[in-house]
């Protein structure tokens, strides 16, 4: 019943008993729930390039925010069933990856991403918890990274050298509201997140899933640089707020945009940067990075 409904909407659906997960790790969110349905929904394997006047975050943000899309699909799939359930996407304490791994429908890759035989790592995960117990849906996983270490060699910041180091990961530090080191500024390549370990993964070669219209690249996948300076937070969210890259706020995106301007050796926005340094609404961690980057950008000519 629940499985069939979810299978109509999602690419991946598995189910495990809540007790199976609780034997690994206790979680208060599971009290009173009997079954955990794990769903996966693919997004397009499309890579766009940074431009001089507009910039990009990670590929998963090209379409609309997966949190909203997946939750809506879950509720639409189950709304007329007489069951008690809860939907969870990302912002909770249960390990979605561990639940998915327990279904056998994907394995934990060396790039710290879950990899499915059909979708590679280009899919989003969500959970449906039910008060009623349903049959488990589990497959035997026979896939692994084996001896492949392409992603480890490709990581520009050494985050995969010995397991996975979130503190070194580009996607980790470019989401932090703190001043960056010169090394981190030099290495950053995105407004938010990082795609390098996905793009080089052999399991992602030839993968394409573009059947979900909401996940197809939108014009606002690109953030216009001037908007980061000129729009208020409210105006910015009105224009770009349907994308997941906005979750850490506009100031993070602006700081990361400055690192990309430095990578491009693009001093076009130096006067705009100077104005932010005198604006009390910007935090000290931003001003420290902006001042550091501006000093370097001043050496280049427009």
Secondary structure, DSSP 8 states (H G I E B T S, - for coil): -HHHHHHHH-SEEEEEEHHHHHTT---GGGTT--EEEEEEEE---------SSEEE--GGGSSS-HHHHHHHHHHHHHTTSS--EEEE-SSSSS-HHHHHHHHTS-EE-TTSSEEBTTTBT-EEEEEEEESS----B--------TT--HHHHH-TT-TTTTS--TTT-HHHHTTSSS---HHHHHH--SSS---HHHHT-GGGTT------GGGS--GGGEEEHHHHHHS-HHHHHHHHTTSGGGGG-HHHHHHHHHHHHHHHT--TTHHHHHHHHT-TTS-HHHHHHHHHHHHHHTTS--
